[in-house]
Amino acid sequence: MDLCTIVYKITATFPKYELFGLTSQIRRCAVAIPSNIAEGQIRGHMQEYIQFLRISMASGAELETQLLVALNIEYIEKKAYDEVFDLLQEVMKMLSSLINKLHFKSTL
């Protein structure tokens, strides 16, 4: 949720003409990460949960790419990029670890 909040604050400074372009795409990816975690968890089946966690990871990979584009076209400063990138990497590591643990647990 912290990642999502930071992304919304950063993208608020993007040019208004990007509202339906890069701004929207970045925000959708950021929101998709916790949303898919929640949806997968509530479904009640381990394999579905793992699949939704993988979808969250895919959204994280998309977000990483889009943030790099935003940096390259100078919509965000390097310091802000580094902050959100570091948090995204932390989230991705946590997701990967959770997926591995749940996958191992489901094979027992």
Contact map, one row per residue, 1 for C-alpha under 8 A:
111110000000000000000000000000000100000000000000000000000000000000000000000000000000000000000000000000000000
111111000000000000000000000000000000000000000000000000000000000000000000000000000000000000000000000000000000
111111100000000000000000000001000000000000000000000000000000000000000000000000000001001100000000000000000000
111111110000000000000000001001100000000000000000000000000000000000000000000000000000000000000000000000000000
111111111000000000000000000000000000000000000000000000000000000000000000000000000000000000000000000000000000
011111111100000000000000000000000000000000000000000000000000000000000000000000000001000000000000000000000000
001111111110000000000000011001000000000000000000000000000000000000000000000000000001000000000000000000000000
000111111111000000000000001000000000000000000000000000000000000000000000000000000000000000000000000000000000
000011111111100000000000000000000000000000000000000000000000000000000000000000000000000000000000000000000000
000001111111110000000000000000000000000000000000000000000000000000000000000100010000000000000000000000000000
000000111111110000000010011000000000000000000000000000000000000000000000000000000000000000000000000000000000
000000011111110000000000000000000000000000000000000000000000000000000000000000000000000000000000000000000000
000000001111111000000000000000000000000000000000000000000000000000000000001000000000000000000000000000000000
000000000111111101100010000000000000000000000000000000000000000000000000001100000000000000000000000000000000
000000000000111111100000000000000000000000000000000000000000000000000000001000000000000000000000000000000000
000000000000011111100000000000000000000000000000000000000000000000000000000000000000000000000000000000000000
000000000000001111111000000000000000000000000000000000000000000000000000000000000000000000000000000000000000
000000000000011111111111000000000000000000000000000000000000000000000000000000000000000000000000000000000000
000000000000011111111111000000000000000000000000000000000000000000000000000000000000000000000000000000000000
000000000000000011111111100000000000000000000000000000000000000000000000000000000000000000000000000000000000
000000000000000011111111100000000000000000000000000000000000000000000000000000000000000000000000000000000000
000000000000000001111111110000000000000000000000000000000000000001000100000000000000000000000000000000000000
000000000010010001111111111000000000000000000000000000000000000000000000000000000000000000000000000000000000
000000000000000001111111111100000000000000000000000000000000000000000000000000000000000000000000000000000000
000000000000000000011111111110000000000000000000000000000000000001000000000000000000000000000000000000000000
000000100010000000000111111111000000000000000000000000000000001001100000000000000000000000000000000000000000
000100110010000000000011111111100000000000000000000000000000000000000000000000000000000000000000000000000000
000000000000000000000001111111110000000000000000000000000000000000000000000000000000000000000000000000000000
000000000000000000000000111111111000000000000000000000000011011000000000000000000000000000000000000000000000
001100100000000000000000011111111100000000000000000000000011001000000000000000000000000000000000000000000000
000100000000000000000000001111111110000000000000000000000000000000000000000000000000000000000000000000000000
000000000000000000000000000111111111000000000000000000010010000000000000000000000000000000000000000000000000
000000000000000000000000000011111111100000000000000000111011000000000000000000000000000000000000000000000000
100000000000000000000000000001111111110000000000000000010000000000000000000000000000000000000000000000000000
000000000000000000000000000000111111111000000000000000000000000000000000000000000000000000000000000000000000
000000000000000000000000000000011111111100000000000110110000000000000000000000000000000000000000000000000000
000000000000000000000000000000001111111110000000100110010000000000000000000000000000000000000000000000000000
000000000000000000000000000000000111111111000000000000000000000000000000000000000000000000000000000000000000
000000000000000000000000000000000011111111100000100100000000000000000000000000000000000000000000000000000000
000000000000000000000000000000000001111111110001111110000000000000000000000000000000000000000000000000000000
000000000000000000000000000000000000111111111000100000000000000000000000000000000000000000000000000000000000
000000000000000000000000000000000000011111110000000000000000000000000000000000000000000000000000000000000000
000000000000000000000000000000000000001111111001100000000000000000000000000000000000000000000000000000000000
000000000000000000000000000000000000000111111101100000000000000000000000000000000000000000000000000000000000
000000000000000000000000000000000000000010111111100000000000000000000000000000000000000000000000000000000000
000000000000000000000000000000000000000000011111110000000000000000000000000000000000000000000000000001000100
000000000000000000000000000000000000000000001111111000000000000000000000000000000000000000000000000000100100
000000000000000000000000000000000000000100111111111100000000000000000000000000000000000000000000000000000000
000000000000000000000000000000000000101110111111111110000000000000000000000000000000000000000000000000000000
000000000000000000000000000000000000000100000111111111000000000000000000000000000000000000000000001001100000
000000000000000000000000000000000000000100000011111111100000000000000000000000000000000000000000000000000000
000000000000000000000000000000000001101100000001111111110000000000000000000000000000000000000000000000000000
000000000000000000000000000000000001100100000000111111111000000000000000000000000000000000000010001000000000
000000000000000000000000000000000000000000000000011111111100000000000000000000000000000000000010001000000000
000000000000000000000000000000001001000000000000001111111110000000000000000000000000000000000000000000000000
000000000000000000000000000000011101100000000000000111111111000000000000000000000000000000000010000000000000
000000000000000000000000000000001000000000000000000011111111100000000000000000000000000000010011000000000000
000000000000000000000000000000000000000000000000000001111111110000000000000000000000000000000000000000000000
000000000000000000000000000011011000000000000000000000111111111000000000000000000000000000000000000000000000
000000000000000000000000000011001000000000000000000000011111111100000000000000000000000100010000000000000000
000000000000000000000000000000000000000000000000000000001111111110000000000000000000000000000000000000000000
000000000000000000000000000010000000000000000000000000000111111111000000000000000000000000000000000000000000
000000000000000000000000010011000000000000000000000000000011111111100000000000000000000000000000000000000000
000000000000000000000000000000000000000000000000000000000001111111110000000000000000100100000000000000000000
000000000000000000000000000000000000000000000000000000000000111111111000000000000000000000000000000000000000
000000000000000000000100110000000000000000000000000000000000011111111100000000000000000000000000000000000000
000000000000000000000000010000000000000000000000000000000000001111111110000000001000100000000000000000000000
000000000000000000000000000000000000000000000000000000000000000111111111000000001000000000000000000000000000
000000000000000000000000000000000000000000000000000000000000000011111111100000000000000000000000000000000000
000000000000000000000100000000000000000000000000000000000000000001111111111100000000000000000000000000000000
000000000000000000000000000000000000000000000000000000000000000000111111111111001000000000000000000000000000
000000000000000000000000000000000000000000000000000000000000000000011111111000000000000000000000000000000000
000000000000000000000000000000000000000000000000000000000000000000001111111000000000000000000000000000000000
000000000000000000000000000000000000000000000000000000000000000000000111111110000000000000000000000000000000
000000000000111000000000000000000000000000000000000000000000000000000111111110000000000000000000000000000000
000000000100010000000000000000000000000000000000000000000000000000000110011111011000000000000000000000000000
000000000000000000000000000000000000000000000000000000000000000000000010011111111000000000000000000000000000
000000000000000000000000000000000000000000000000000000000000000000000010000111111100000000000000000000000000
000000000000000000000000000000000000000000000000000000000000000000000000000011111110000000000000000000000000
000000000100000000000000000000000000000000000000000000000000000000000000000111111111000000000000000000000000
000000000000000000000000000000000000000000000000000000000000000000110010000111111111100000000000000000000000
000000000000000000000000000000000000000000000000000000000000000000000000000001111111110000000000000000000000
000000000000000000000000000000000000000000000000000000000000000000000000000000111111111000000000000000000000
001001100000000000000000000000000000000000000000000000000000000000000000000000011111111100000000000000000000
000000000000000000000000000000000000000000000000000000000000000100100000000000001111111110000000000000000000
000000000000000000000000000000000000000000000000000000000000000000000000000000000111111111000000000000000000
001000000000000000000000000000000000000000000000000000000000000000000000000000000011111111100000000000000000
001000000000000000000000000000000000000000000000000000000001000100000000000000000001111111110000000000000000
000000000000000000000000000000000000000000000000000000000000000000000000000000000000111111111000000000000000
000000000000000000000000000000000000000000000000000000000000000000000000000000000000011111111100000000000000
000000000000000000000000000000000000000000000000000000000000000000000000000000000000001111111110000000000000
000000000000000000000000000000000000000000000000000000001001000000000000000000000000000111111111000000000000
000000000000000000000000000000000000000000000000000000000000000000000000000000000000000011111111100000000000
000000000000000000000000000000000000000000000000000000000000000000000000000000000000000001111111110000000000
000000000000000000000000000000000000000000000000000011011000000000000000000000000000000000111111111000000000
000000000000000000000000000000000000000000000000000000001000000000000000000000000000000000011111111100000000
000000000000000000000000000000000000000000000000000000000000000000000000000000000000000000001111111110000000
000000000000000000000000000000000000000000000000000000000000000000000000000000000000000000000111111111000000
000000000000000000000000000000000000000000000000010011000000000000000000000000000000000000000011111111100000
000000000000000000000000000000000000000000000000000000000000000000000000000000000000000000000001111111110000
000000000000000000000000000000000000000000000000000000000000000000000000000000000000000000000000111111111000
000000000000000000000000000000000000000000000100010000000000000000000000000000000000000000000000011111111100
000000000000000000000000000000000000000000000010010000000000000000000000000000000000000000000000001111111110
000000000000000000000000000000000000000000000000000000000000000000000000000000000000000000000000000111111111
000000000000000000000000000000000000000000000000000000000000000000000000000000000000000000000000000011111111
000000000000000000000000000000000000000000000110000000000000000000000000000000000000000000000000000001111111
000000000000000000000000000000000000000000000000000000000000000000000000000000000000000000000000000000111111
000000000000000000000000000000000000000000000000000000000000000000000000000000000000000000000000000000011111
